[in-house]
Amino acid sequence: MAKRSPFLSLAILAAGLAAGAGAAAAKDTIVIAIPGTPQGIDLDRQAGPQSWSMAGQVIELGAEWSPVPYPYKGVAGADPTKVPGFSYPNFAEQAMTPGIVETCELATDGLSATYHLRKGVKSATGNEFTADDVLWRVQRAQALKAIGAFLQTAANANDPAQWTKVDDHTVKISSGKPMPLVCKILANLYWYWFDSREAKKHATADDPWATKWVPTAGVGFGPYVIDSWEAGKRVVMKANANYWKGAPAIKRIIYLVVPESTNRVALLRQGKVDLVEGLSPDEAMALASDTSLRVAAVRGNQSIYAVMNNTKPPFDDPLVRQAINTAIPREQIVKDIYRGLAEPWQGVMPSTYPGYVAMSRYGFDIEKAKQLLAQSKSPNGFKTTLAFSAGDPVQENIAILLKSVLAPLNIDVGLQKMPVAAQSDLVQSKRADFALWIDFPIQPDPNYSLGLLYGSGNAVNYQNYHNPEVDRILAEGAAIVDSAQRNAFHAPAEEQISKDAAIGWIAEPYYVNAMSAKLSGWKWFTTQYYKVSEIKIAD
């Protein structure tokens, strides 16, 4: 069989785009090139860059962080403030703007709260958002025992019996201990609601929570609804004509699957697509000089780290994990691999979040790393395999560098490049021994952030870390209402996690998109997505 040239592949992609999508420049259609179709938008069970960006168009939040000017200096050539209409979420001051929950009243003692739902909010099917949708979501999260259940536990509202329907637009939550997050968590994309009346139509005896339907067809109360889902090809969304803020200017979203990032870039340069996800830093910076395009790199809450299975040799030994952390060249990774579109990371939660404690325990020092390993249960080194995602153009470069810097420690690292879904399954099932992973705690709060990544048994504790003292601090800290006291109380847990070297902290990558200069209104939200409903495309 003749080998297909990259130019021929690109031509076929462009032809398919024209046939299936119409003109990308049409003001009412946006075409977005993505690396692949995700598992779905059911965030209780699915995660990843495209899951987040797609779910963000279908789901409407109870509240949002109020917009403020960008608080950081923009990277030259990738400054998000150059996008007209850009703003930044004010999570640092915990300032919120109401969404489909008009008000949340939290009692002075924190033991009860009331959600007042906005009236007249409808899904694309015409069903109104009511207390029944809220209660169904609570029950579903607990039944699935996944991320939604963690959120409810973090808010001290995990028992469905705590949730009471007062009337169609009022829900009361009660607790035996304070619930400091129960209102703030309304700005969290994982604290969402689907149209439960529609979902129940797709439930079966074997699938009572419609887990087969929600991922690729779930109907929310957001500005868009899924129109078609062709795995490996494209996902099309259409505007929700009933959207409570009014139908968005862009009527159709086409997520076009273009696996090779070089092809995504080429389609953007040609004007065949309007926005691109999944760029490498090199590609992003190479676009900076093109006046017909804009690159936006936002410092947010993402982190890339090395998962090390704390329950399996050799990574069950803290000295091994400390040695690896000491051998990670963070500054070099940020400078040479991320091209400045990241921050070096040692602190155990996002550096942009309230309660963050800066750490400097693991400066790059190969000799010290050798000494630590010599004191461990593996003094002569060992062999291991580092799994990384083929969907992130940066991970392979980081993996190659880690293999090189760990070699002097007699740590022989084999590299395993995996498809996105396979690598996600390996890590999220907690079966990975050694793997690169990008993640983030959505809620800007120390108890939430630390509990999500490091609490024993939690869904995102992919490294199986366990420390009784950390768990005690998390359990007691969840009920502290005063922000300053809450932050200070969790500082010892951050210090302990750092000493234990629970994971291999690497960097905090910026969230990066490239887009046509005709776009305005692009913004970053804390679950690594943008809202197409706020974007406009000029003629």
Salt bridges, closest charged atoms under 4 A:
ASP42 OD2 - ARG45 NH1 3.49
ASP42 OD2 - ARG140 NH2 2.74
ASP44 OD2 - ARG137 NH1 2.64
ASP44 OD2 - ARG140 NH1 3.86
GLU64 OE2 - LYS531 NZ 2.75
GLU102 OE2 - ARG118 NH1 3.38
GLU105 OE2 - HIS116 NE2 3.27
GLU128 OE2 - HIS169 NE2 2.97
ASP132 OD1 - LYS165 NZ 3.19
ASP168 OD1 - LYS165 NZ 3.27
GLU198 OE1 - LYS201 NZ 3.37
GLU198 OE2 - HIS202 NE2 3.42
ASP227 OD1 - LYS238 NZ 3.78
GLU230 OE2 - ARG234 NH1 3.73
ASP282 OD1 - ARG339 NH1 2.82
ASP290 OD2 - ARG269 NH1 3.13
ASP336 OD1 - LYS335 NZ 3.55
GLU367 OE2 - LYS370 NZ 3.50
GLU396 OE1 - LYS417 NZ 3.12
ASP425 OD2 - ARG431 NH2 2.91
ASP433 OD1 - LYS312 NZ 2.95
ASP445 OD1 - ARG486 NE 2.62
GLU469 OE2 - ARG472 NH2 2.65
ASP471 OD2 - HIS466 ND1 3.52
GLU476 OE2 - ARG472 NH1 3.07
GLU495 OE2 - ARG361 NH2 2.27
GLU534 OE1 - LYS523 NZ 3.30
ASP539 OD1 - LYS27 NZ 3.67
